[in-house]
């Protein structure tokens, strides 16, 4: 069979875009003629967010001032917005709270997981297992959590985790998708393996929430964290979230108790008494401007099925890889992203000589992805606003740049 021609792939992209059930969503974002394939680092701006934030600043803060904590719902925003994110990660209401950064939430979740494991009669549990391929900060946090709890840190690639688990394992910190390659790890299988030895599973969802179904409740995940500025489009530095499974909430002992997580936050009592439910995950005063910008951004998810998003994500990455195979001279790039759908997130990572310079030239020509040292080109596919035409154009410009 002959390779598809450029005209054929352009025509196919047009046909796929015409059939795309999510195509109308693209108009809800602030976009230009740039091919934006970096939503796995920072999502595009939903068009209505600016007006909503302006209202928060001018009316809620400027006019109502302190009254907005009650009248504008500032005080309840962390759990209210958590409930809006919950269906996107397969969780029932009352289990997510929004606030702090991903790193802070990883620390809270991991230390609390060790304390829960030990509180269940596991005094001998003195090991934390961490994904050896994780984003560096997760590793730093895991090392600090191990020192704080007196645990030994065990590093293992996700596929090797079942082999290092045992009666001494207290908690396991894993990434749902590898940030470099986009490889999707087996959340159901690895969670079951962790539970089989009596330990707790903590998952980092930064590179999957908003791109594919997660199924936190369905698969019995204990604790999970994630950012909101990637596929959830919450804006630069938007607050992260913490998931605490309902059955564990009364045992969640945060290493960062604050007045916002107190049962009587305005009682100002010197002794700490944890609030009920996921509120235990709060610490201090929430960042209202970023938090309410995130709440506004989540409106783009109204009426959207995560299953539809996943189907388009896989179709986009499949099509992009086909275009790369047709356009790019053989041997110039090699895909690090798994071919199997069950092992693929929503990005494509290509190994390429001189990748840093190649990405710079791509950006100059209007195709925005990113570079990861030493030689990886990353292209994130956000199904709400990336089109098949974008995928074809990106592959074509890549081929011209390498040629």
Beta strands, then each sheet from edge to edge (+ up, - down):
strand 1: 35-36
strand 2: 96-98
strand 3: 127-131
strand 4: 152-156
strand 5: 169-175
strand 6: 200-204
strand 7: 223-226
strand 8: 241-244
strand 9: 333-335
strand 10: 347-352
strand 11: 367-368
strand 12: 370-372
strand 13: 376-380
sheet 1: 1+ 11+
sheet 2: 2+ 8- 7+ 6+ 5+ 3+ 4+
sheet 3: 9+ 10- 13+ 12-
end
